[in-house]
Structures are given as structure tokens and as C-alpha cells.
Amino acid sequence: MSEQIRVRFAPSPTGPFHIGGARSALFNWLLAKKYTDGKFVLRIEDTDRVRSTKESEENIKAALKWLGLDWNEGIDVGGEYGPYRQTERLDIYKKFTDKLLAEGKAYYCYCTEEEIEAERQALRAQNKMPLYGGHCRNLTPEQIAKYEAEGRKPVIRFRTPCDQSVNFDDMVRGKMSFDSNGIGDFVIVKADGIPVYNYAVVIDDALMHITHVIRAEEHLSNTPRQVVLYEALGFPVPKFGHISLILGKDHTKMSKRHGATSVEQYKNLGYLPEAIVNFLALLGWAPQSEQEIFSIDELIKEFSMDHVAKNPAVFDIDKLNWINAQYMKKIPASQITQMAIPHLIEKGYISDIPDEQEMARLNRFTEVIRDHLSFAAQYVDFADLYYKDDFTVEDDECKAVLEEETATEVITMFKNKLAELTEFTAENIQPIFKQIMKDFKANKGIKLGGKSVYMPIRIALTGQMHGPDLAGLVEVLGYERAAKRIERTLA
């Protein structure tokens, strides 16, 4: 590709960084990284002065850094096309606004909010599109003077050309065409002098030489307005790509009722950034192969806007959990333990940071349960196995196993054989189960199946029929705690 690829991610800092925003950032980042001279720009669109906060901006930056989506230009990094916050660019916007006014491509509108709303309601009642009717499009000097004398504060509207087709090629949706008569004269600068999104974004993208704009489908309706502004200002129109909505498994728009929605929530739950990136890449983009686990280098190499789907992407939490589990298998147990500690503290399993000896035991317990974990917060689901010696066998099915004819003797034999071990390791504990089977056959002529040995011992130690590797769990408990649990169950 001859031109330099320049893409941007331009979030509004008005709340926690949504997973959908992360996907938009990722697609832009991947496209930039695909080319050796590609640039990824991070810009903050903070013209919503009521809702924009510094806290949200920091949340966005922290989330992007955690995901590994570094930026070449923008806030914190700088660059030759700054500043990179819209509220620091107001003088730039004013220059272009003055130019549009002077050329008759924009005009002052003195209509009040009440008048505008009444006009909209009247049009809706007639089943017409609620567009601005152009009342202030051609005001006389006398009318302007009258409105000024009344103290009305005007907005500035763009004079949208009539009877034209607004066309652009979308990288995802193909050729798009809109009737300019369906756009209407829209506001570009509010009464307080702050530009609206559709206006500021065009000037910013043009002056920052953005070549490709990849963003969510919900922005598609904004694009015709932006295209007519590009043309009125004499700027080249970038290539647009509107990626599909993200839906929950019930095929409704993703919301809090589908689970966590912000990147920070997934980080706090103990998901790995590499897994989140891998999962997000597959939300709307289809690789050429059946491969599902991708390194970041593989994603950069394989990614193409040609294979981004128009259809909505479904956020399947089970798929995310599966992907995250694959990544968790590759990291040290100690890293999983560290990710789980805040959750253990929160649930009251540990009151503070454990000492070195306790950490060693926790790390060993992590090795025992890691194949059962999809993310670190699930650690607490297994914590009772390690921390709770005074469990209760309440399940009738478990009680039935303990009441089997050979159960008490199997459990007792296991306890006695544990006492004979010189090295209390899973490797030495594991053979005991088969030894019990052999002893029963040799001494009593009874052939026990594995279930008749493993099941009562597991229930005696945990109160549960199912769980992680039993020999590993016994090792972590140690002989004294294991024996105590067995004695309590037998009692």
C-alpha cells in the first residue's frame, strides 16, 4: 500500500471503558500494525463537558495499556498534529467555523430548544422525518437584530446541500448512498461555542491525516453528515469501516445483564489481556482457517478488513472462558495465585498477604485446580477445599456413597496408608488408591472398582463427589489436616 496508514481511536471519557470500544481500538491497532509505517493515534473527544472526566480518561488509557494496544501519537505521547484533546483545540475549530460562515456554508440559528422540539413533534405527528425546517437559513439583518435584542444565544448550523447523493465506500458494508435531503441543516457549534461531535471529528481526522476510520456500526448514521462536511471544508474523505454491533447470547444489544461490560471488570476478574485481545479479534472478524488461538503477531499478520462481517457479533462468555483457560495453562501457577489473592481476601479466606510458606502451599493448590479455572476469580469456588476443614456432607447422594458396605473400611485404609508415607507428595499418594483395590481383592476376595475407592475418600476429605486431582489436594492439605477431615467424616 503506497499511502501511509494512519488510524485513530477517539473515545469520549464519559464512563468505564466498554468492551465494544476495546474491539474498535483493537481493529484500528491491528490495521496500523499490519504496515511497517502504520500509525495508531489516541485522541480524546471530551467536548461533552458535563459527562467527561479525568478519571474516565485514565481508565481508558490504563485499559489500552493493559491490553497491549500502544499508540504512536496522541495523549501522553504527543506528535506533530496535536493537541490530542478536543477541548484544547477550540481555536482550531473556530478558524474553520469562521471560514464556513464567510462562505455561506453555515449560518447562525436563533431557534430555541422549545421551538425546535415543537417543530419535531409536529413533523412526527405527520409521520415525517423530524429534521430542522430551515427557519433561520436566510434571516434578514432585521430579524437577526431582533433575536439578538431578545438575548437569544445562537447555535451554528451547517447548510446541507439539497438534492444531492452522499456516497462513500464502506470497508465492511460496500457502497453506501444517502439522500442529502434526509440529513437536514444540522448543528455544528453549540450556543456555548463548543463544537459538536460530527463537526470536531471531521476537522481532527483531516488535520491529523487519518486515512482509515474503523468504528462501531452505530456511527454509520453520522457518516453522511461528516462526508458533506469533508467536502465543504475541502478535505479528502477517509475510508470508513463500520463494524457490527456486539450482541449478548440472547441476540439483544450487550448490556450489564449479560455480565461484565468494561475492560476493567474483566481485568479484575482475572482474565488475561492476551486472551481478551484474542477473543475480541474474533468478534466480527473471521480468519481464513479454523484456528482460534492466535498470538498477537499472528493476529497482525492475518487481520484484514476484507474478512470483517456485516452481521452482529455475539459475545459468548463461554467462548471467552475457553480461550482464557487456554492462556492460563501457559502461565506459572504463581501468576494465577497472585491474580486470585484479591478475591481470596475479599471473601475472607485470607486477611492479608500470606507469608512465604503459605504462598508456597497456595501455589501448589493452584497447580491442583488450574485445569478447572477459566479465570482467576473462580479460585474462590475451590477455596473451601483448601481452607475449610469443618465442612458438612449434606448431599444425599454423597451420604449414600459413605453408607456403602466397603466405604468406611476404604477410608480408614487410606488414612492408615497416608500415615506410613515418608514423603508426603502426590506422586507417593496416588498409588495408594490402587493398593487399596489390591488389598481388598487379596484379603477379602472383593474386586473394587475405582469409583468405590476414589468416591468415598473424596467425600470424606471434601464433602463433595467431584473436584480436582485428589492426590494433589491431599498433598496440599498435609497429613494432619487430611487425617482430621477423615476422622470428622467417619464420626
N, C-alpha and C positions, 0 to 999 in steps of 0.2 A: 504494500500500500504506500503510495507516494506521499500523501499528506501525513503530517504528524497527528496521531490520535490524541485528542485531549477530551477527557470526560470529567464530569464533576458529580459530587454528591452534595446536595444543598438542603439539609434538613432544617426544620423550624424547631427551635429549642423550647417546646411547649409541654413537655412531659417525658416520661421514660422512653428510651429508645426502643421502638417496636421491632419485632422480628421481621415484619414486612419491609421496614426501612433498611434493615440489615441486608435483606436479599437484594434490594435495589442497589445498595452500596457495593455489594459483592459482584453483581453483574457488571457494573461500571469498572470496578477494580480489575476484574478478570480481563475485560476487553483492553484496558490500558496495559496490563502486564503482558499481554499476548504480543505486543510490539516493543522492540528494544527502546524506542524513543517515546513510547506512550506515556502520558501524564495523567495522574489522578488528582483532582483538585477537591479540597474540602472547603466548602463555603457555608456560612451560617446565615439563614434567612430569618432575621429577627425583627422584621418590621411590625409584627404583632406585639406591640409594647406592653399590652395588658397581660398576655399569657407567656411571653418569652422570659426565661430565667437563666441566670448563670449556672445554676445547679443542673438544669437540663442539658445545657451545652457541655458541661463537664461529663455528664452521664453519657452523652453521645460519643465524645472523644475517647473516654475510657473503654466503652464497648467496642469501638472500632479497633483500638489498640489491642484489646484482649483477643479479638478475632484475627488479628494479624493484618488488618487492612490499613497499611500505612499510606500516607498521602505525600505526593511530591511538592504540592503547593497548597497554600491555604492558611487557616488559623494555626497559630503556634509555629508554623514552618516558614511562612512568608512567601514571597515570589514577586515577580515584576508586574503583576496585574492586580495587586491589592489596592485598598484594603479588602479583606475577605469576610467582613460582616456588613450586612446591608445598612445598618444604622450609621456606619462610618462612611457611607458612600452617597449621602443625601445630596451633596453639592454636585456630584456626577449626574445624578438623575435630573436635577433641576436644569442643568445645561441642556439636556435633550428635551425636557418638557418645554422650555422656552422656545426651542427650535420648532417643535411641533405646533405650538401656539402661533408662532410667527408665520408658519407656512399654511395656517388654516386647517391643519390636520387634527387639531384638538381645540377644545373650547371650554369656557367656564360654564358650569351648570349650577344654578341657584335654587333648584328644586329642593324642598325639604324632604326629610325621611317620610313624613306623614303623606305628603303629596305623591311621592314615589310609590309608597305602599298602596295608597288608594287606587293609583293607576294600575298596579299589578292585579289587585283584587278585581277591578272592573274587567280587565282582559281575561283573567281566569274564568270569570262568570260567563264570558262569551266563548269559552274554550279556545282562546288564543294564547300564543306564547307571551309570557309576561316580560316583554322587552321594553326598554325605555323608549318613549314615543318621540323623543327629539324636541321637547318643548323649548329647550334653551339653545338649540342648534344654530339659530340665526337671530339672536337677540339684537335689538337696536341699541344704540348708546343710551337712549332714554330709559329703556327697560332695565339695562344694566345699572344705571344710576339709581333707579327706583329700588331695585333689590339691594343695592349697596346701602342706601339710606335706611332700609329696614333692618340692617345689621346681619343680613344673610351671609354665611360663610360658604363660598362655592367650592365644589369639587371640580376636578378637571376630567373631562370625558374625551375619549378618542373618537374621532369622526370616521366611523367604519364605512368604507366604500360600499355603495349599493350595487346590487345586481351583478355580483361577481362570484366566481367559483374559487374557493380557497382550497388549494390542493397541496398535498405532501405525500411522500413515500414513507411508510412506517416499516421499520426493520422487522417487525413482528406481524403486522396486520396488512401489509401491502399498500396499494394505492388508496388514499383517503381523500374524499372530496366533501366540502361543506358549502352551503349557500351563505354568502355574506349577509343576506337579509335576515338570516336566523341568528346573527350574532348581536346586532344592535350596537348602539353607541355606549360603550362600557367605561366605567370609571378607571382612570389610571393613577390619579393622585387624590387622596382623601382631603377633607377640609383642613386637617391639621398639617398638610404639606408632606405627609408620608406616602410614598408610592405604594400601590397595591402589588400583590404577588405577580400577577401576569405581566405587569409593566417592568418591575425591577428585574425579574428573572431574565427577560429578553436582553436588557442592557448589560447585565452582568455576564451572561453567556457569550454575548457578542464581543464585549471588550476583553474577556478572558480567553477568546478564541476557542471556545468549546465546539468540537466538531460533531460529537455524538451525545444525544440526551436520552439516557435509558432511565425510565421511571415507571411508576405504577399506572395501571390502566385507568384509575380514577382521574388522572391528569389529561386523559385524551380529550375531554370536552374543553379544556383550556387551550389546547394547541391551535385551533383556528384563530383565536384572538392573538396568540403570540405570533403566528405566521404573518398576519396583517400588520402587526407592529414591526416585525423584522423588515418587511417590505417598505413600510412608511419611513423607517429610520435609515434605510439604505444598507442594512446589514445582510450578510449571507445567512440563509436559513440552515441550521444544523440538521443532521439526520436524527430523526426521532425513532424511538423504540419503546412501545408501551407494553410492559409485561403484565401478565394476567393477575387477577385478584388471588389472594390466598384464602381458601375456604377451610372450615373445620370438616371433620369426618362426616358430619351431617349435611354437608354441602351448603351451609349458611356462612355468611361472612365471619371470618375468625374474630373471636372476642374472648373476654375473660372467662366466659363459661366453658370454653374449650380448654382451659388451663392457662399456663403462663403465657404472656404475650410479649414481655420485654426481654431483651438480651440479658439484662442484669439478673432477672429471675432465673434464667437457665444457668448462668454462671454460679449463682448462689446455691442452686440445687445440685451442683457438682457435675454438670456436663462439661465436656472438654471442647475448647474452641475449635480444634481441628474437626471434630465430629459435627458441630453446628455448621461450620462452613461447608463441609461435605454434604450435609442434609439440605441446606439452603440452596446449594447449587443445583440439586435435583428437583427443586420446586419450580417447575416450569421449563427447565432445560433438560433435553433428552440426549444422553451420549450416544454415540454410534454403535456401541457394544452393549452387552448385558452387565458390564462392570458397574458395581455400586459403591465400592470403597475406593476413593481417589485421594492421593497425596495432593498437596497444593500445586506442585509442579505439573502433575498430570492434569489437574483441572485447567490450569493456564494453557497447557498445550491443546487440550481437547475442546475447550469452550468456544462456541460460535453462536452469534445471534441468529444464524440460519436455522438452528435447531431449538429455538425458544418457541414454546407452544402458545397458541392463542387461548386455548381453553384454560379455565381456572385451575390453579394448583391446589391440591388437597393436603393440608397439614396433618399428616398421620403420625401421631405421637408414638405409636408402636414402632413405626419405621425409624423414627429418630432414636428411640431407646435401643433398637437393634444396632444401629450404626454406632451409637456412643459406646455400647458394650464391646464392639469390635476394637475400638480405640483404647478402651480401658484395659483390655487384655495385653496391650503392648507397653503399658507404663509400669513402673515399680509399684509394689504394694504400698510402700511408704508414702507415695504421692496420693494414692487413694485415701489412705488413713488421714493425711493432713487435710484433704478436702472434706472428710467426714467429721472431723473433730468439732467444728462449729455446731453441727447438728446433734452430736452426742452431748455437747454442753447444753444446748437449748432444751433437750429432752430430759436433762438431769442425770444422764448416765455418768458424766464426769463433771466435777465442779470447777475444775481449772485445767490448765495444760498438764497432761500426765508426765510423770518423770521418765527417765530413760528406760528403766526396767518395764514400766507399764507400756511405754511406746513399743518396745520390742514384742510384747505379748499382743498388743493391738495389731501390729504389722503382721504377725503370724496369723492372727484371726482373719485379717484381711485376705491373706493368701487362701484361707479355707473357704471364704464366702465369695471371693471376687467373681467367680463364674456365675453367680446368682445376681450380680449387681448390674443394672443398666445405667445408673448414675449414683453419685456418691451419697446423696441424701437417703437412698434406700438402705444404707448401712444400719440405720436405726431399726429397720424392720427385723434385723437379725441380732440386734444388740442384746436382747433378752437372753439369747442362747449363751452369751458370754458373761453377762452381768448378773442375771437373776438365778440364784441357786434355789430360792423358795417358790418355784413355780408350782402350779396346780394342774393335775391331769383331770381335765373337766370333760373332754370329749368322750362320748360313749364308745365310739369306735376304738379309741386308744385304751379305754378301760377294758374293753373286750379282749384286746391283744394281751394285756397284762394278766388276764384271768385264764389264759390258755394253760393247759396242763404243764407244759415244759417251761413257761415263761420265767417263773421265779428262779428255777434252777439255772437257766441260761444266764440270767442277770447276775446271780451270785457267782457263778463260774467266771464270768467276765471280770467282776470286781476282784476276785482272788488272783486271777492271772495278771491283772494290772499290777497288783502288789508285788509280783515276782520279777517285774521288769527292772533291769539295772539302768537302762537308758530309756527315758520316757519320751519316745518320739513316735510320730505317726507311722514310720516305717516298721517299728517294732510292735506297735499296737495292731496294725492291720492284720497280721497273720493270726491273731487270737481268735477272730471270728471263725476261720476255717478250722482251727484247732478244737474249738467247742463242738463243731459238727462231727469231727473225727472222734472225739471223746464220747459223744453220745452214741455213736454207732458202735464203737468198740466196747463200751461198758454197759450199755443198755439195749443195744440192738435196735436203736431208734435212728432212722435216717431223717435228719432235719434239713429242711430247705433253708436257703439263705434268708428268706423273709422271716422265718421262725426264730432266727438268731438276731439279725440286724434290727428288726422292728421293735421287739421288746426292750432291747438295750437302748435304742434311740429314745424311746418313750421314757424309759427310766432316767435318762440323762437330761431330757429336754421337755418332756411332756407333749411332744409332737411326733407325728408319724413320718413327716418328711423334713428334709433340710439339707444342709451342706455336708461335705465329706465328714463322716463320723469319726474316723481315726484322727483326722486333723483337729477336730473340735475337742476330742478328749485330750490330745496333747496340749492344746492351749489352756484347757481348764486345769491341768495338772492332776496328780493322783489324789491329793487330799480333797479337792473340790469335787472331782468325779465320784469318789467313794462316798462322800457326804450326800451327793444328789441321789445316788443309787440307794443308800440306806433310807433316805426320806421317802423315796417312792415305794420301797419294799414295806416300809412301816405303814 
